[in-house]
Amino acid sequence: MALQPKLIACGNSVATFSMAVRFLTGPAVMAAASIAVGVRGRLLHIAIVQAALPQGIVPFVFAKEYNVHPAILSTGVIFGMLIALPITLVYYILLGL
């Protein structure tokens, strides 16, 4: 990740799309799947907040090792870490935890 020439290696539109998928679609899918299996109440809220947490560095390592879109993953990891705290706090407040 530190070797890439630009901070946003994959471009602004791809970075915006990946952040929207990560922080909006991920928790929505988690909510739908949790409700489908009968999870309710506080446990459902916790599952949604956990789905909004950032991905670790391991997916980038695999992407770099197997040369599967490492530029997109590196941008996702960097920006995911930067904006995860505010987004997680928003989910926390909205869900009333």
N, C-alpha and C positions, 0 to 999 in steps of 0.2 A: 504494500500500500504506500509506503514511503518512497518507493522508486518511481511512481507515476509522475509524469511531467506537469499535470494540472490537478487541482483539487477535485474538480468534477470531471473525471476522466471519460464518463459516458455521455456527457451533454446534459443541458438543463432540462429538456423535456423528458428524457428517460429517468433522470434523477427525481423529478417531480412525480412522475407516474409511479416509480418504485416506492417512494415515500407514502403516496396515497394508498397504494395497495398494502403496504406494510402496516400502516397505522390506522386505516379505516376499514379495509376489507378483512384484514386478519382478525380484529376483535369482533366484527360482524359474523364471520364464519364461526368463530369460537362460541359466540352467543347462540347462534342457530343450532350448532351441534350439541351444546350443553343443554339447551331446552329440549332438543329431540330425545336425549337420553334421560331426561327427568331432573336435571340439576336446577334448583331454584334458590331464591333468597341470596344470602350473603356469599355462599359458595359460587353462585353464578356470577356475582359481581367481581369476586376475586379472580375467577377464570378470565373474565373480560379484561381486567387490568393486566393480568399476566400476559395475555396475548398482545398487549400494546407495548410490552417491554422490548428493548432492542435485541437484535440477534447478536450472537457472540462473534468471535474472530474465526472460529472453526469453519463455518461455511466458506469464508474467503480463502482459507488455506486449501480446502478441497477444490475450489474453483481455480485457484492458481496452479495447483498440482496437475489437474486434469485439463487445464486450459479451456474452461467453460465459462466464458464471459467474466473474467476477473475484474475488468474495469467497472462493470455494473455493480458487482458485489462489493468492491472496495468503496465505491461511492455510497452504497447503501449502508455499509458498516460505519463509515465516518459520519455521515449525516444522521444515521439512526442513533448513534451515541449522543450527538449534539442536541437533537430535538426530543429525545426520549423522555427526559425528566419533565419538561413542560406538558407534553402530551399525556404522560402517565398521571400527572397531577390533575389535569382536566378530567380525565376518565374517573379518577378517584373522587373528585368533587361532584361530578354529574351523577355518579352512582351512589353517592351518599355513604361511602364507607367510613 
